[in-house]
Amino acid sequence: MSFRDYLSEARGLFDQLFPENQITEIDYEGPNIVAYTKNLDLFSKGEDIVKQIAQQIRRRLFLRPDPSIMSPEEEALKIIQELIPEEAGFKDSYFEPDTGEVIIELDEPSIVTAKNQDYVAQIKEQTKWSPRFVRAPPMHSRTVKEMREFLREVKQERKQFLHNLGEKLNIPLNPGENWIRITALGGHREVGRSATLVSTRNSRVLVDCGMMNVNDVEDEPWESAPYLYAPEIQPFSALDAVILTHAHLDHSGLLPILYKYGYEGPVYMTAPTRDLSALLQNDYIKVAHVEGHKGPYESKHVREALKRSIVLRYNETTDITRDMRLTFYNAGHILGSASVHLHIGEGLYNIVLSGDVKFERTWLFNPANNKFPRVETFMTESTYAGREDYHHPRGEASMALVDIINRTFDRGGSVVIPVFAVGRSQEVMLVLEEAIRTGQIKNVPVYLDGMIMEATAIHAAYPEYLNRNLRESIMVKRENPFLSGIFKRVETRKQREEICDSADNNIVLATSGMMNGGPVMEYFKTWCASEQNSLVFVGFQAEGTLGRRIQRGAPEITLSEGGKQNKFQIKMAVETAEGFSGHSDKRQLLSYIATMQPKPHKILVNHGEADKAVDFAKQIRSKFGIEAIALRNLETVRVY
């Protein structure tokens, strides 16, 4: 069947099952088929017909109102506000013309979703928009709002893009022998610049496109990039799809460079990953500019990636190439982080790439999923897979941080904690809020410097990705620890200077997490010479970073300031609160594999320093009897 045959068959079935369908258009939207109708009865009550047609043509089918019958947005909003009862607490709404859906944010959505109140039908009938009621997020996110507005601005471009993608996905397969290869392009036997290429006879898919965790991008961005000049991935225009496992820059930071140099295809990710990666990429551009560097891409390239972004929920499956289906599963690492399941061919082969995983329930997330429909080859991270890498439980980590802070306060000092804006910041905030609320630490302000508060607001915008207890606390009980009065956002240089010069006990969370620039450096420079103060690491410090050097006990460091090289003596206490990591330790990684269903035939080890990755592969072979190897960058393995 050609791609046009599916459209013709769908139209014919509509004519057969609902002759007065008034279908005005049937077209592809990526892997899906979308039909537009002027018939209100079909739009309002045609769910069973749509399901029946979708089953017959074996394609996902969506029915939307024709734009010509939809009320103008201002008029529709007025009707919605009149219909929604006051006690439901209308907060905001936003219209998505490309889907015909209006998202309505309410304080108490249960009031309008009660079985005896059919507000959906009333809104559909009076506005011709399809309403979706959600609980209003307790924190405003500038990023989420700007993302919605941008996607509205480019709706026509996205419609054409999705049409072209749909046609491409339905081109007949290439004839010949089936084969599947995995090529290591970055993040193999190292931590940083993650990039892995999965190739078949019919497609090439890149999983992640990150940068190194060190500041060596100044004039030669390719030095910290994956091996993007390798023949397997050139030209970028020949790639069929890109997948992001999560938003951290070592996995997403160089995605825009693909669009700068010719890639025009889709990038698949979860909705939180889309928002957070754009936030971090744009901040990376700003930091490079402030520090006098030329970044490897511009904000327009970030926007090009967003135009072509396709978001999936956990456990949602979609075709991404002619012979690959993608499903995301919770990875437990940061908000929206996902393990990638690729089903290749019609039952031919299955690959799972874990991404960064946390196989433990944390303050923020449920543990990583390790149950899959099928898996023949599994790629696992190994960041903390060394022989001595055992994390303390979350409770012990909390106690350790509280103890460090109290000891620092007892000697009259202040505490600075380098954090990533996404992930560790929010977990440390939860620990500090509880410790101060319960009197374990005296009541002092906790200053947040960098993008921490905006990243936290994005967490609140996607409560469905948080663990059940935190989600209920924020959305149902209205007890939002992130809104505690102890948290103070640092917004100006003057504020930062006042905190640095203060004689009071202070707690500061500041980016960047590995001390490669960012506001954390201002606190460090001011406080490092005093034995009263403490620097507390709560996250992984990669080899080659300033954070790793300090953590290993460097007595002094040299930093460039205004073109001059200045030495800083380190007399402050340098501490590590073990147990806050978003990565699994060796014990958790082994448990993940031991309880994984089904068992893979082959395991590839990546995202770990060379000795840890190689050693972990040996342990897997010894403990489980499964073939396991740690690929080097630029190596390729044929798995089928």
TORVEX-687070 format. One line per field, with one value per residue (C-alpha): z, y, x. Coordinates in Angstrom, 1 decimal, padded with zeros to 4 digits. Each point is the difference from the previous one (the first is absolute). Example, Ala and Ser with C-alpha at 12.3 -4.5 7.8 and 13.67 -1.06 7.14 Angstrom:
# residues 2
w c(007.8 | -000.7)
v c(-004.5 | 003.4)
u c(012.3 | 001.4)
//
This chain:
# residues 640
w c(000.0 | -000.8 | 002.3 | -002.1 | 000.1 | 003.8 | -000.3 | -002.7 | 002.0 | 003.1 | -002.1 | -001.5 | 003.5 | 001.3 | -003.0 | 000.7 | 003.7 | 000.2 | -003.4 | 001.3 | 001.3 | -001.7 | 000.0 | -001.5 | 000.2 | 000.9 | 000.3 | 001.8 | 003.2 | 000.5 | 000.5 | 000.6 | -002.3 | 000.8 | -001.4 | 000.1 | 000.1 | -000.1 | 001.4 | 003.7 | 000.8 | -001.4 | 001.8 | 003.3 | 000.0 | -002.6 | 002.3 | -000.7 | -003.8 | 000.2 | 002.0 | -002.5 | -003.0 | 001.7 | 000.7 | -003.6 | -001.6 | 002.9 | 000.4 | 002.9 | -001.1 | 001.6 | -000.8 | 000.3 | -000.8 | -003.2 | 000.9 | -001.8 | 002.5 | 003.2 | 002.0 | 000.0 | 003.1 | 001.8 | -000.5 | 001.1 | 003.1 | 001.0 | -000.4 | 002.0 | 002.8 | 000.2 | 000.0 | 002.6 | 003.6 | 002.2 | 002.6 | -002.6 | 000.1 | -003.6 | -000.3 | -003.6 | -003.4 | -003.2 | -003.4 | -002.3 | -003.5 | -001.6 | 002.2 | 000.5 | 003.8 | 002.7 | 003.3 | 003.0 | 003.2 | 003.2 | 003.7 | 000.4 | -003.3 | 001.8 | 000.2 | -003.8 | -000.6 | 002.3 | -001.8 | 000.4 | -001.6 | -003.7 | -000.5 | -002.8 | -002.2 | 000.7 | -000.9 | -003.1 | -001.1 | 000.7 | -001.1 | -002.3 | 002.0 | 001.8 | 003.7 | 002.3 | 003.7 | 002.1 | 003.4 | 000.0 | 000.8 | 003.3 | -001.4 | -003.2 | -002.5 | -002.5 | -002.1 | -000.3 | -001.0 | -002.6 | -001.4 | -000.5 | -001.7 | -002.3 | -001.1 | -000.8 | -002.1 | -002.1 | -000.3 | -003.8 | -000.4 | 002.4 | -002.0 | -003.2 | 001.8 | 001.5 | -003.4 | -001.6 | 002.8 | -000.4 | -003.7 | 000.8 | 002.6 | -002.5 | -002.8 | -000.7 | 001.7 | -001.9 | -001.3 | 001.2 | 003.1 | 003.4 | 002.3 | 003.1 | 001.2 | 003.0 | -000.3 | 003.0 | -000.8 | 003.5 | 003.7 | -000.4 | 002.5 | 001.1 | 001.7 | -002.2 | -003.7 | -000.2 | -003.5 | -001.4 | -003.5 | -000.8 | -003.6 | -002.1 | -003.7 | -000.1 | 002.7 | 002.1 | 003.4 | 002.4 | 003.7 | 001.9 | -001.2 | 003.1 | 000.9 | 002.4 | 003.5 | -000.4 | -001.4 | -003.1 | -002.5 | -000.3 | -003.5 | -001.0 | 000.8 | -001.7 | 002.7 | 002.6 | -002.5 | -000.8 | -003.1 | -002.3 | -002.9 | -000.2 | -003.4 | 001.7 | 000.9 | -002.9 | -001.5 | 002.8 | -002.6 | -000.5 | 003.6 | 000.4 | 003.7 | 003.1 | 003.5 | 003.3 | 003.2 | 002.2 | 000.2 | 001.7 | -002.3 | -000.2 | -001.8 | -001.7 | -000.2 | -003.6 | -001.5 | -001.6 | -001.9 | -002.1 | -001.2 | -000.6 | -002.4 | -002.0 | 002.0 | -000.5 | 001.5 | 003.2 | 003.6 | 002.4 | 003.8 | 002.9 | 000.5 | 003.1 | -001.9 | -002.9 | 002.4 | 002.2 | -002.8 | -001.7 | 003.3 | 000.5 | -003.6 | 000.0 | 003.3 | -001.4 | -002.9 | 002.5 | 002.2 | -003.0 | -001.1 | 003.5 | 000.3 | -003.4 | -001.9 | -003.2 | 000.5 | -002.5 | -000.9 | 000.4 | 001.5 | -003.5 | -000.2 | 003.4 | -001.5 | -003.1 | 002.2 | 001.9 | -003.3 | -000.7 | 003.5 | 000.5 | 003.6 | 001.4 | 003.4 | 001.8 | -001.4 | -003.2 | -003.2 | -003.4 | -003.4 | -000.4 | -003.2 | -002.6 | 002.2 | 003.5 | 002.8 | 003.1 | 003.5 | 003.0 | 003.5 | 003.3 | 000.7 | 003.5 | -000.6 | -000.5 | -001.0 | -003.2 | -000.3 | -002.1 | -000.9 | -003.7 | -001.4 | -003.7 | -001.7 | -003.4 | -002.9 | 000.5 | 003.1 | -001.4 | 002.9 | 003.1 | 001.6 | 003.3 | 000.7 | 003.7 | -000.1 | 003.5 | 002.5 | 003.7 | 001.1 | 003.4 | 001.1 | 000.7 | 001.5 | -003.5 | -002.2 | -000.1 | -000.7 | -003.6 | -001.9 | -000.9 | -001.4 | -003.8 | -002.6 | -001.7 | 000.1 | -001.7 | 000.4 | 003.1 | 000.4 | 003.6 | 001.5 | 002.5 | 001.6 | 003.5 | -001.0 | 001.6 | 002.7 | 002.7 | -001.3 | 002.6 | 000.8 | 003.4 | 000.2 | -000.4 | 003.7 | 000.9 | -002.8 | 001.7 | 003.4 | -001.4 | -001.6 | 003.1 | 002.1 | -002.3 | 000.1 | 003.7 | 000.5 | -002.4 | 001.9 | 003.3 | -001.1 | -001.4 | -003.7 | -003.0 | -002.4 | -003.8 | -001.9 | -003.8 | -001.7 | -003.4 | -000.6 | -000.9 | 002.4 | 002.9 | 000.8 | 000.6 | 002.1 | 002.2 | 000.3 | 001.3 | 002.6 | 001.2 | 000.2 | 002.2 | 002.2 | 000.6 | 000.5 | 002.6 | 001.8 | -001.0 | -001.5 | 001.3 | -002.0 | -002.6 | -003.6 | -002.7 | -003.0 | -003.5 | -002.6 | -003.7 | -001.7 | 003.0 | 000.6 | -003.6 | -000.3 | 003.2 | -001.5 | -003.0 | 002.4 | 001.4 | -003.5 | -000.6 | 003.3 | -001.8 | -000.3 | 003.8 | 002.5 | 001.4 | 003.5 | -001.3 | -002.7 | 002.5 | 002.4 | -002.7 | -002.0 | 002.5 | 003.5 | -001.3 | 002.2 | -002.4 | 001.6 | -002.9 | 000.9 | 003.6 | 001.2 | 000.7 | -003.7 | -001.4 | -003.6 | -000.8 | -002.9 | -000.1 | 000.3 | 002.9 | 001.9 | -000.6 | 001.3 | 003.1 | 000.8 | -000.5 | 002.3 | 002.7 | 003.5 | 000.4 | -000.4 | -003.5 | -002.2 | -003.8 | -002.8 | -003.2 | -003.5 | -001.6 | 001.6 | -001.0 | 000.6 | -003.6 | 000.1 | 001.2 | 003.1 | 002.4 | -000.8 | 001.5 | 003.4 | -000.2 | -000.8 | 003.0 | 002.5 | -000.9 | 002.1 | 003.3 | 002.0 | 001.4 | -003.3 | -001.8 | -003.6 | -000.3 | -003.1 | -000.5 | -003.6 | -002.3 | -000.8 | -003.4 | -000.8 | -001.2 | 001.8 | 002.6 | 002.4 | -000.2 | 000.6 | 003.1 | 001.2 | -000.2 | 002.3 | -002.1 | 002.5 | -002.5 | -003.4 | -002.7 | -001.6 | -002.8 | 000.9 | -002.4 | -002.0 | 003.1 | 001.7 | 003.7 | 002.6 | 002.6 | 003.2 | 001.0 | 003.8 | 000.2 | 000.9 | -003.1 | 000.7 | -002.0 | 001.0 | -001.5 | -001.1 | -002.0 | -003.4 | -002.7 | -001.2 | 001.2 | 001.9 | -000.8 | 002.3 | -001.6 | -003.5 | 000.7 | 001.6 | -003.0 | -002.3 | 002.4 | 000.1 | -003.6 | -002.1 | -002.4 | 000.3 | -002.9 | -002.2 | -000.2 | 002.3 | -001.1 | 002.7 | -000.5 | 001.9 | 002.4 | 000.4 | -002.0 | 002.9 | 001.5 | -003.3 | -000.8 | 003.5 | 000.1 | -003.3 | 001.6 | 003.0 | -002.1 | -001.9 | 003.2 | 002.0 | -002.6 | -002.8 | -002.5 | -002.8 | 001.1 | -001.6 | 000.6 | -003.4 | -000.8 | -001.7 | -003.8 | 000.4 | -001.7 | 001.1 | -002.2 | 002.3 | -002.7)
v c(000.0 | 003.5 | 002.9 | 001.4 | -003.4 | 000.3 | 003.5 | -001.2 | -003.1 | 002.2 | 002.4 | -002.9 | -001.5 | 003.3 | 000.2 | -003.5 | 000.3 | 003.6 | 001.2 | 003.6 | 000.3 | 003.3 | -001.0 | 003.0 | -001.4 | -003.2 | 000.3 | -001.4 | 001.6 | -001.9 | -003.7 | 000.8 | 000.8 | 003.0 | 000.6 | 003.4 | 000.2 | 002.7 | -002.4 | 000.8 | -003.4 | -001.9 | 002.2 | -000.2 | -003.7 | -001.8 | -001.6 | -003.5 | 000.6 | 001.4 | -003.1 | -002.3 | 001.6 | 000.2 | -003.8 | -000.7 | 002.1 | -000.9 | 003.6 | 002.5 | 002.3 | 003.3 | 002.0 | 003.8 | 002.8 | 001.8 | 003.4 | 001.8 | -001.1 | 000.8 | 003.1 | 002.7 | -000.4 | 003.1 | -001.0 | -003.6 | 001.2 | 002.1 | -002.9 | -002.3 | 002.5 | 000.3 | -003.8 | -000.9 | 000.3 | 002.6 | -002.6 | -001.9 | 002.9 | 000.9 | 001.1 | -000.1 | -001.5 | -000.5 | -001.0 | -002.4 | 000.7 | -002.8 | -002.6 | 001.8 | -000.3 | 002.5 | -000.7 | 001.4 | 000.5 | -000.2 | 000.0 | -002.9 | -001.8 | -002.8 | 002.4 | 000.1 | -003.6 | -001.5 | -002.6 | 002.0 | 003.1 | -000.2 | 003.2 | -001.7 | -000.4 | 003.5 | 001.6 | -002.1 | 000.9 | 003.7 | 000.7 | -003.0 | -000.3 | -003.2 | 000.8 | -001.6 | 000.8 | 000.0 | 001.2 | 003.4 | -000.3 | 001.7 | 001.8 | 002.1 | -001.1 | 002.5 | -002.8 | -002.0 | 003.1 | 001.1 | -003.6 | 000.0 | 003.4 | -001.0 | -003.2 | 002.0 | 002.4 | -002.8 | -002.1 | 000.3 | -001.0 | -002.9 | -001.2 | -000.1 | -001.7 | -002.7 | -000.6 | -000.5 | -002.3 | -002.0 | -000.6 | -001.0 | -002.5 | -001.8 | -000.4 | -003.7 | -001.7 | -000.6 | -003.5 | -002.2 | -001.6 | 001.3 | 001.2 | 002.2 | 001.9 | 002.2 | 002.5 | 001.8 | 003.7 | 001.4 | -000.8 | -003.4 | -000.7 | 003.6 | 002.2 | 002.8 | 000.7 | -003.0 | -001.1 | -003.4 | -000.9 | -002.9 | -000.9 | -002.5 | -000.7 | 002.6 | 002.6 | 001.9 | 001.2 | 002.1 | -000.4 | 003.1 | 002.7 | 001.4 | 002.0 | -000.6 | 001.3 | 002.2 | 003.5 | -000.7 | 001.1 | 003.5 | 000.2 | -003.7 | -001.4 | -003.3 | -000.8 | -000.5 | -001.4 | -003.7 | -001.3 | 001.7 | 000.0 | -003.8 | -001.4 | -002.0 | 003.2 | 002.2 | 001.8 | 001.0 | 000.4 | -003.8 | -000.6 | -001.3 | 000.9 | 001.3 | -001.1 | 001.8 | -002.1 | 003.1 | 003.7 | 000.2 | 001.6 | -003.0 | -001.7 | 002.9 | 002.9 | -000.3 | -001.0 | 003.5 | -000.5 | -002.7 | 002.5 | 002.6 | -002.4 | -001.5 | -002.3 | 000.7 | -003.1 | -000.7 | -000.1 | -002.2 | 000.6 | 000.4 | 003.4 | 000.9 | -000.9 | 002.4 | 002.9 | -000.6 | -000.7 | 003.3 | 001.8 | -001.5 | 000.5 | 003.7 | 000.5 | -001.6 | 002.5 | 002.9 | -001.2 | -000.4 | 003.5 | 001.5 | -001.8 | 001.3 | -003.3 | -000.7 | -002.8 | -002.9 | 001.0 | 002.9 | 000.2 | -000.3 | -003.5 | -000.8 | 001.2 | -002.2 | -003.0 | 001.0 | 000.4 | -003.7 | -001.4 | -002.8 | -000.8 | -003.4 | -001.0 | -003.0 | -003.3 | 001.6 | -001.6 | 001.6 | -000.7 | 002.1 | -001.5 | -002.4 | -003.0 | 001.4 | 000.6 | 002.0 | -000.3 | 002.0 | -001.4 | 001.8 | 000.1 | 001.7 | 002.3 | 003.5 | 001.4 | -001.6 | -002.2 | -003.1 | -003.4 | -000.6 | -003.2 | -000.6 | -002.7 | -000.6 | -001.6 | -002.1 | -001.9 | -000.1 | 001.4 | 002.2 | 002.3 | 001.9 | 002.9 | 000.8 | 003.6 | 001.2 | -002.0 | 000.0 | -003.4 | 001.3 | 002.0 | 003.6 | 003.1 | 001.0 | -003.1 | -003.6 | -002.5 | -000.7 | -002.5 | -003.3 | -002.0 | 000.0 | -001.9 | -001.3 | 000.8 | -001.8 | 002.7 | 002.3 | 003.0 | 001.0 | 003.0 | -000.6 | 003.4 | -001.4 | -003.7 | 000.0 | -002.5 | 002.6 | 001.8 | -000.6 | 002.8 | 000.7 | -000.3 | 003.2 | 000.2 | -000.1 | 002.5 | 002.4 | -000.5 | 000.6 | 003.3 | 001.2 | -000.9 | 001.8 | 003.1 | 000.0 | -000.4 | 002.8 | 002.3 | -000.9 | 001.4 | 003.1 | -000.8 | -000.3 | -002.9 | 000.0 | -003.0 | -000.2 | -001.6 | -000.7 | 002.2 | -003.1 | -003.0 | 000.4 | 003.5 | -001.1 | -003.0 | 002.2 | 002.5 | -002.6 | -001.2 | 003.5 | 001.0 | -003.0 | 000.5 | 003.7 | -000.6 | -002.7 | 001.9 | -002.2 | 003.1 | 003.5 | 002.2 | 001.8 | 001.0 | -002.4 | 002.0 | -001.4 | 001.4 | -000.9 | -001.6 | -002.1 | 001.6 | 000.0 | -003.7 | -000.6 | 001.7 | -002.4 | -002.9 | 001.4 | 000.3 | -003.7 | -001.7 | -003.2 | -000.7 | 000.3 | -002.8 | -000.5 | 001.5 | 003.2 | 000.4 | -000.3 | 002.3 | 002.7 | -000.4 | -001.4 | 001.0 | 003.3 | -000.4 | 001.0 | -000.2 | 001.9 | 003.0 | 000.2 | 003.5 | -001.2 | 000.0 | 003.3 | 000.5 | 001.9 | 002.3 | 002.6 | 000.3 | 002.4 | -002.6 | -002.6 | 002.4 | 000.8 | -003.8 | -000.5 | 002.9 | -000.9 | -001.0 | -002.2 | -003.8 | -000.6 | -002.9 | 000.5 | -002.4 | 001.2 | -001.2 | -001.5 | -003.4 | -000.8 | 003.5 | 000.7 | 003.6 | 001.3 | 001.9 | -002.6 | 001.3 | 003.4 | -001.6 | -002.3 | 002.8 | 002.0 | -002.7 | -002.5 | 001.6 | -000.3 | -003.2 | 000.9 | -000.7 | -003.2 | -001.1 | -003.0 | -002.2 | -001.9 | -001.1 | -001.8 | 001.9 | -001.2 | -000.5 | 003.2 | 002.4 | 002.5 | -001.6 | -003.3 | 001.7 | 001.8 | -003.2 | -001.9 | 002.5 | 002.7 | 002.5 | 002.9 | 000.7 | 002.6 | 001.8 | 002.5 | 003.3 | 002.9 | -001.4 | -000.6 | -003.2 | 000.1 | -002.7 | -001.0 | -001.8 | -002.6 | 000.0 | -000.6 | -003.4 | -002.1 | -002.6 | -002.5 | -001.0 | -003.5 | -001.3 | 002.9 | -001.3 | -000.4 | -003.0 | -003.5 | -001.4 | -003.3 | -001.9 | 001.6 | -000.6 | -003.7 | -000.2 | 001.6 | -002.6 | -002.9 | 000.8 | 001.2 | -001.6 | -001.5 | -000.7 | 001.4 | -002.1 | 002.7 | 003.0 | 003.0 | 002.2 | 003.8 | 003.3 | -000.8 | 000.7 | -002.5 | -002.2 | -000.1 | -000.9 | -002.7 | -001.5 | 000.1 | -001.9 | -002.7 | -000.2 | -000.4 | -002.8 | -001.7 | 000.5 | -000.5 | -001.9 | 002.6 | 001.2 | 003.5 | 002.5 | 003.6 | 001.6 | 002.6 | 003.2 | -000.5 | -003.8 | -001.7 | -003.3 | -002.0 | -001.3 | -001.7)
u c(000.0 | 001.3 | -000.4 | -002.8 | -001.9 | -000.3 | -001.6 | -002.4 | -001.0 | -000.7 | -002.2 | -001.9 | -000.7 | -001.3 | -002.3 | -001.2 | -000.5 | -001.2 | -001.1 | -000.7 | 003.5 | 000.9 | 003.7 | 001.9 | 003.5 | 001.9 | 003.7 | 003.1 | 001.3 | 003.2 | -000.8 | -003.7 | -002.9 | -002.2 | -003.5 | -001.8 | -003.8 | -002.6 | -002.6 | -000.5 | -001.7 | 003.0 | 002.5 | -001.9 | -001.1 | 002.1 | 002.6 | -001.2 | 000.0 | 003.6 | 001.1 | -001.6 | 001.7 | 003.3 | -000.1 | -000.9 | 002.8 | 002.5 | 000.9 | -000.6 | -002.8 | -001.1 | -003.2 | 000.1 | -002.5 | 000.6 | 001.5 | -002.8 | -002.6 | 002.0 | -000.8 | 002.7 | 002.2 | -001.2 | -003.7 | 000.7 | 001.8 | -002.9 | -002.4 | 002.3 | 000.2 | -003.7 | -000.5 | 002.6 | -001.4 | 001.7 | 000.9 | 002.2 | 002.4 | 000.7 | 003.7 | 001.1 | -000.6 | 002.0 | -001.2 | 001.8 | -001.4 | 002.0 | -001.9 | -003.3 | 000.6 | -000.3 | 001.8 | -001.9 | 001.9 | -002.2 | 000.6 | -002.4 | -000.5 | -001.9 | -003.0 | -000.4 | 001.0 | -002.6 | -002.2 | -003.2 | 001.5 | 000.6 | 002.1 | 002.0 | -003.1 | -001.2 | 003.3 | 000.3 | -003.5 | 000.3 | 003.6 | 000.9 | 003.2 | 000.9 | 000.6 | 002.6 | -000.2 | 003.2 | 000.9 | 001.6 | 003.8 | 000.8 | 003.0 | 000.3 | 002.5 | 001.2 | 001.5 | -003.2 | -002.0 | 002.6 | 000.1 | -003.8 | 000.1 | 002.9 | -001.7 | -003.1 | 002.0 | 001.5 | -003.1 | -000.1 | 003.6 | -000.5 | -003.1 | 002.1 | 002.9 | -002.3 | -001.7 | 003.4 | 001.1 | -003.2 | 000.7 | 003.6 | -001.1 | -002.2 | 002.6 | 000.5 | 002.9 | 003.3 | 000.5 | 002.9 | 001.5 | -001.0 | 002.7 | 000.3 | 003.1 | 000.8 | 002.7 | 001.6 | 000.4 | 000.4 | -000.4 | 001.6 | 002.8 | -000.5 | -002.7 | -001.2 | -000.9 | -002.4 | -000.9 | -000.8 | -001.1 | -002.3 | 000.0 | -002.0 | -000.4 | -002.7 | 000.8 | 002.5 | -001.1 | 002.2 | -000.6 | 001.2 | 002.4 | 001.8 | 003.1 | 002.8 | -000.3 | 003.1 | 000.3 | 002.0 | -002.5 | 001.3 | 001.4 | -000.1 | -003.4 | 000.8 | 002.6 | -002.8 | -002.5 | -000.7 | 001.6 | -002.5 | 002.4 | 000.2 | -001.2 | -002.8 | -001.9 | 000.9 | -001.7 | -002.4 | -002.8 | 000.1 | -001.0 | -003.6 | -000.6 | 001.6 | -001.0 | 000.8 | 000.0 | 000.0 | 000.9 | 003.5 | 002.5 | 002.2 | -002.9 | -001.8 | 002.4 | 001.0 | -003.3 | -000.4 | 003.3 | -001.6 | -002.6 | 002.8 | 001.7 | -002.8 | -002.2 | -003.7 | -001.6 | -001.9 | 001.3 | -001.9 | -000.1 | -002.4 | -001.7 | 002.1 | 003.1 | -001.0 | -000.5 | 003.0 | 002.4 | -001.0 | 000.5 | 003.4 | 001.1 | -001.0 | 001.8 | 003.1 | -000.1 | -000.4 | 002.9 | 002.3 | -000.9 | 000.6 | 003.4 | 001.0 | -000.2 | -001.7 | -002.4 | -000.3 | -003.5 | -002.5 | -003.5 | -001.5 | 001.3 | -001.6 | -003.3 | 000.5 | 000.3 | -003.2 | -001.9 | 000.8 | -000.5 | -002.4 | -000.9 | -001.0 | -001.3 | 001.4 | -001.2 | -001.3 | 001.2 | 000.5 | 001.6 | 003.2 | 001.3 | -001.2 | 001.2 | 000.3 | -002.5 | 000.9 | -001.3 | 001.2 | 000.2 | 000.6 | 003.8 | -000.3 | 003.0 | -001.5 | -003.4 | -001.1 | 003.1 | -000.7 | 001.4 | -000.3 | -001.6 | 000.4 | -002.1 | 001.6 | -001.9 | -003.1 | 001.3 | 003.5 | 002.1 | -000.3 | 002.6 | -000.3 | 002.4 | -000.3 | 001.2 | 000.9 | -002.0 | -000.9 | -001.2 | -001.3 | -003.0 | 001.3 | -001.5 | -001.2 | -000.5 | -001.0 | 002.8 | 001.0 | -002.1 | 001.8 | -002.9 | -000.3 | -002.1 | 003.2 | 003.7 | 002.9 | 002.7 | 000.1 | 002.3 | 000.6 | 001.8 | 002.9 | 000.6 | 000.3 | 000.7 | 003.5 | 000.9 | -000.2 | -003.0 | -002.7 | -002.4 | -001.4 | -003.8 | -002.1 | -000.6 | 003.7 | 000.7 | -002.5 | 001.6 | 003.5 | -001.0 | -001.7 | 003.1 | 002.3 | -002.1 | -000.3 | 003.7 | 000.7 | -002.5 | 001.6 | 003.3 | -001.7 | 000.2 | -002.2 | -000.7 | 000.1 | -001.4 | 000.9 | -003.1 | -001.4 | -003.0 | -002.0 | -000.2 | 002.3 | -001.2 | -003.5 | 001.0 | 002.3 | -002.8 | -002.4 | 002.5 | 000.8 | -003.7 | -000.8 | 003.1 | -000.7 | -003.7 | 000.6 | 002.8 | 002.9 | 001.7 | -000.6 | -002.3 | 002.2 | -000.7 | 001.0 | 001.2 | -000.6 | 002.4 | -000.2 | -003.0 | -001.0 | -003.4 | -001.1 | 001.0 | -002.0 | -003.0 | 000.2 | -000.1 | -003.2 | -001.4 | 000.4 | -001.2 | -000.9 | 003.8 | 000.6 | -000.4 | -003.5 | 000.7 | 001.5 | -002.6 | -002.8 | 001.7 | 000.3 | -003.2 | -002.5 | 001.0 | 001.4 | 003.1 | 002.7 | 003.4 | 001.6 | -002.1 | 001.4 | 000.9 | 003.5 | 000.9 | 001.3 | 000.8 | 003.2 | -000.7 | 002.7 | 003.7 | -000.5 | -002.0 | 002.7 | 002.7 | -002.1 | -000.3 | 003.7 | 000.9 | -002.6 | 001.2 | -003.1 | -000.2 | -001.3 | -000.9 | 000.5 | -001.0 | 001.7 | 000.7 | 002.1 | 000.1 | 003.6 | 001.3 | 000.8 | -001.1 | -003.4 | -001.0 | 001.4 | 003.5 | -000.7 | -000.9 | 003.0 | 002.4 | -001.2 | -000.3 | 002.7 | 002.7 | -001.9 | 000.1 | -003.4 | -001.8 | -000.9 | -000.3 | -002.3 | -000.1 | -003.3 | 000.4 | 002.5 | 003.2 | 001.3 | 003.7 | 001.6 | -002.4 | 000.9 | -002.4 | 001.9 | 003.4 | -001.4 | -001.8 | 003.4 | 001.6 | 001.7 | 001.5 | -000.3 | -001.4 | 000.7 | -002.9 | -000.1 | -001.6 | -000.1 | 002.9 | 002.1 | 001.0 | -000.9 | 000.8 | -002.5 | 001.1 | -002.6 | -000.3 | -003.8 | -001.2 | -000.7 | -002.6 | -002.0 | -003.6 | -000.2 | -003.4 | -001.5 | 001.1 | -002.6 | 002.1 | -000.2 | 003.0 | 001.6 | -002.4 | -003.1 | 001.3 | 000.5 | -003.4 | -001.5 | 001.5 | -000.7 | -003.8 | -000.3 | -002.7 | 000.6 | 003.8 | 002.0 | 002.3 | 002.7 | 000.9 | 002.0 | 001.5 | 000.4 | -000.1 | 002.8 | 003.7 | 002.0 | 001.1 | -003.4 | -001.8 | 002.5 | -000.1 | -003.8 | -000.3 | 002.3 | -002.3 | -003.1 | 001.6 | 001.1 | -003.2 | -002.7 | 001.7 | -001.1 | 002.3 | 001.0 | 002.5 | 000.9 | 000.3 | 002.6 | -001.0 | -000.1 | -000.5 | -002.9 | -001.6 | -002.5 | -002.7 | -002.1)
//
